[in-house]
Amino acid sequence: MIRKHWLTSLTILAVMILSACGANTSPTANQGNEVEQQPAALTEADKQHFDEYTQNLRGAPFIKEATIVNDNRAEILYFKDFAELQAAKPDTKFTEADFNGYWGSIQHFDENIL
């Protein structure tokens, strides 16, 4: 249930980020009467804006990786636990209590996404 909730929240975040980056879709004719949405290629400025945006998200210090996939989907991966955070960022000033306290409630996750 929580994983489904997280996936939904990440999907919403991806749509919001790509909208903020100015990614446009334009319809192209397909065979028959079907219309296929083709995403516009993101510029370097769009990608830089995405990087800056993710650095300012709540919980940004806990982001493991933030990428744009196929110019139309944002993926933001968070460290799964404090040990993983500490291994990747040994200079972190956060404690295990900080990490667990921040993610201790799904409410924080929802606030981070929305």
VENQUI-V871980 format. One record per residue. N is the residue number from 1. RES is the residue in one letter. PSI is psi in degrees with one decimal (999 if undefined). OMEGA is omega in degrees with one decimal (none if undefined). NEAR is the number of other C-alpha atoms within 8 Angstrom. Layout:
N:RES:PSI:OMEGA:NEAR, N:RES:PSI:OMEGA:NEAR
This chain:
1:M:-46.0:-179.1:4, 2:I:-39.8:179.4:5, 3:R:-40.7:178.2:6, 4:K:-40.8:178.9:7, 5:H:-42.5:179.5:8, 6:W:-43.3:-179.5:8, 7:L:-42.9:177.7:8, 8:T:-44.9:-179.6:8, 9:S:-40.8:178.7:11, 10:L:-36.0:177.3:11, 11:T:-43.8:177.7:8, 12:I:-43.3:178.6:9, 13:L:-43.5:-179.6:11, 14:A:-43.7:178.9:11, 15:V:-43.4:-179.7:10, 16:M:-43.3:-177.8:8, 17:I:-45.6:-179.1:10, 18:L:-32.5:175.3:12, 19:S:-41.6:179.7:9, 20:A:-31.1:-180.0:7, 21:C:-11.0:178.7:10, 22:G:19.4:177.3:7, 23:A:124.5:-179.0:13, 24:N:153.1:172.8:7, 25:T:139.3:177.2:8, 26:S:135.7:-177.8:8, 27:P:143.1:174.2:8, 28:T:147.3:-178.2:8, 29:A:138.0:177.3:8, 30:N:178.6:177.5:8, 31:Q:139.7:179.4:5, 32:G:-147.9:-177.8:4, 33:N:4.8:-178.3:6, 34:E:145.7:175.8:7, 35:V:127.2:-179.7:8, 36:E:134.6:178.9:8, 37:Q:122.6:177.1:8, 38:Q:121.2:178.9:8, 39:P:143.4:174.4:10, 40:A:144.1:179.1:9, 41:A:136.6:178.8:6, 42:L:140.9:176.6:9, 43:T:169.5:176.0:6, 44:E:-34.6:178.4:6, 45:A:-39.2:177.0:7, 46:D:-44.2:-179.7:11, 47:K:-39.3:177.9:11, 48:Q:-40.0:178.0:8, 49:H:-41.0:177.4:9, 50:F:-45.9:179.2:10, 51:D:-43.6:178.6:9, 52:E:-39.7:179.8:8, 53:Y:-45.2:-177.8:8, 54:T:-29.1:178.2:9, 55:Q:-19.4:-179.2:8, 56:N:2.4:177.4:7, 57:L:150.2:170.1:8, 58:R:135.8:-178.7:5, 59:G:10.2:-178.6:8, 60:A:-35.4:178.8:9, 61:P:-16.6:-178.6:5, 62:F:7.1:178.3:9, 63:I:125.5:178.2:11, 64:K:-44.2:-177.6:9, 65:E:139.9:176.0:8, 66:A:118.9:-176.9:11, 67:T:161.1:171.5:7, 68:I:126.6:-176.4:10, 69:V:128.9:177.1:8, 70:N:30.0:179.1:5, 71:D:14.6:-178.2:9, 72:N:4.1:-179.6:9, 73:R:127.0:177.8:10, 74:A:138.0:174.5:13, 75:E:123.6:177.6:11, 76:I:117.2:-179.9:10, 77:L:132.4:178.8:8, 78:Y:154.9:174.6:8, 79:F:137.4:-175.9:10, 80:K:-26.3:179.1:6, 81:D:173.0:-176.8:8, 82:F:-35.9:-179.7:11, 83:A:-40.9:178.6:6, 84:E:-40.9:176.7:9, 85:L:-47.7:-177.2:13, 86:Q:-35.5:178.5:10, 87:A:-37.6:-179.0:7, 88:A:-33.4:-177.8:6, 89:K:77.0:-176.2:7, 90:P:-20.0:-179.5:7, 91:D:4.5:-175.4:5, 92:T:142.3:178.3:6, 93:K:-3.7:179.7:4, 94:F:146.8:175.6:6, 95:T:170.4:177.2:7, 96:E:-35.6:177.7:7, 97:A:-39.3:176.7:6, 98:D:-48.1:-178.1:8, 99:F:-51.5:-178.4:12, 100:N:-34.5:178.7:10, 101:G:-35.8:-179.7:8, 102:Y:-46.0:-177.0:9, 103:W:7.7:-178.3:9, 104:G:-16.6:-178.3:7, 105:S:136.7:177.1:8, 106:I:-21.1:178.4:7, 107:Q:-40.8:178.5:6, 108:H:-38.9:179.1:10, 109:F:-45.6:178.8:9, 110:D:-41.7:179.1:9, 111:E:-35.8:179.6:7, 112:N:-42.6:-177.3:9, 113:I:-45.0:-175.1:9, 114:L:999:none:6
